[in-house]
Amino acid sequence: MKFGEVLRMLMEKHDITHEQLAKVLRISETRLTNYTHCILEPDFDTLKRIAVFFDVRIDDLLDYKGAPYKSEHQMEDELLQVFSELPPKQQPFFLAQVKAIAKYCAAQGL
């Protein structure tokens, strides 16, 4: 999916107009329209502002999956895979649970 398509989807999801988003990003509506119509792509600073505004990763804006992280341990890879597939709102809860389990195991000598 192209950047402009991802941006349009985010704008629709958050019910924000071109005028509103352009003002937040400090760019012209014309420039924003060019982004959403896949005519132009933003510079890196604008890309960062868009990611912060929508609370998404830049990789998500670019629809880039990248090379998967591979560790030396299969279980670590599985843990990272489970974490990365969780919705962002569930990730802090998952992390807190893993930390609690690790602390418990250390106290028990496991």
C-alpha positions in Angstrom: 0.0 0.0 0.0 1.3 3.4 -0.9 2.0 6.1 1.7 -0.9 8.3 0.5 -3.3 5.4 0.8 -2.2 4.8 4.4 -2.5 8.5 5.2 -6.0 8.6 3.7 -7.1 5.6 5.8 -5.7 7.2 9.0 -7.5 10.4 8.3 -10.8 8.6 7.7 -10.3 6.5 10.8 -9.6 9.6 13.0 -12.3 11.6 11.2 -9.9 14.5 10.5 -10.1 16.8 7.5 -7.3 17.9 5.2 -7.6 21.4 6.6 -7.3 20.2 10.2 -4.4 17.9 9.5 -2.5 20.4 7.3 -2.8 23.0 10.2 -1.4 20.5 12.7 1.4 19.5 10.5 2.2 23.1 9.5 1.9 22.4 5.8 -0.4 23.6 3.1 -3.6 21.8 2.2 -2.3 21.5 -1.3 0.8 19.6 -0.1 -1.3 17.3 2.0 -3.6 16.6 -0.9 -0.6 15.8 -3.0 0.4 13.3 -0.3 -3.0 11.6 -0.1 -3.2 11.4 -3.9 0.3 9.8 -4.0 1.7 12.7 -6.1 4.3 13.6 -3.4 5.8 12.0 -0.4 6.7 13.9 2.8 10.2 14.8 3.9 11.4 13.0 7.0 10.4 15.7 9.5 6.9 15.8 8.2 6.8 12.0 8.2 7.8 12.1 11.9 5.1 14.6 12.7 2.5 12.5 11.0 3.6 9.4 12.9 3.4 11.3 16.2 0.0 12.8 15.5 -1.5 9.4 14.6 0.5 7.5 17.2 1.9 5.0 14.7 5.3 3.9 13.6 6.9 5.4 10.5 7.2 1.8 9.2 3.4 1.6 9.5 3.0 4.8 7.5 5.3 3.4 4.8 3.7 0.0 5.0 7.2 -1.5 5.5 7.5 -4.8 7.3 11.3 -4.9 7.1 13.4 -7.9 7.8 12.3 -9.8 10.9 14.5 -9.6 13.9 16.3 -13.0 14.5 18.0 -13.7 17.7 20.1 -16.7 18.6 17.2 -18.2 20.6 14.0 -19.5 19.0 12.0 -18.7 22.2 13.1 -15.1 22.1 12.0 -14.9 18.5 8.6 -16.3 19.4 8.2 -13.9 22.2 9.0 -10.9 20.0 6.6 -12.3 17.3 3.8 -12.5 19.9 4.5 -9.0 21.1 4.7 -7.5 17.7 1.3 -9.0 16.7 -0.5 -7.4 19.6 -2.4 -4.2 19.2 -0.4 -1.3 20.5 -2.8 -0.7 23.4 -2.2 -4.3 24.6 1.6 -4.2 24.4 2.2 -2.4 27.7 0.0 -4.9 29.5 1.8 -7.8 27.9 5.2 -6.4 28.9 4.1 -5.8 32.5 2.9 -9.4 32.7 6.2 -10.8 31.3 8.2 -8.7 33.8 6.0 -9.9 36.7 6.5 -13.5 35.6 10.3 -13.1 35.2 10.5 -11.5 38.7 8.5 -14.4 40.2 10.7 -17.0 38.5 13.8 -15.3 39.7 12.5 -15.2 43.3 11.6 -18.9 43.0 15.0 -19.8 41.5 13.5 -21.1 38.3 
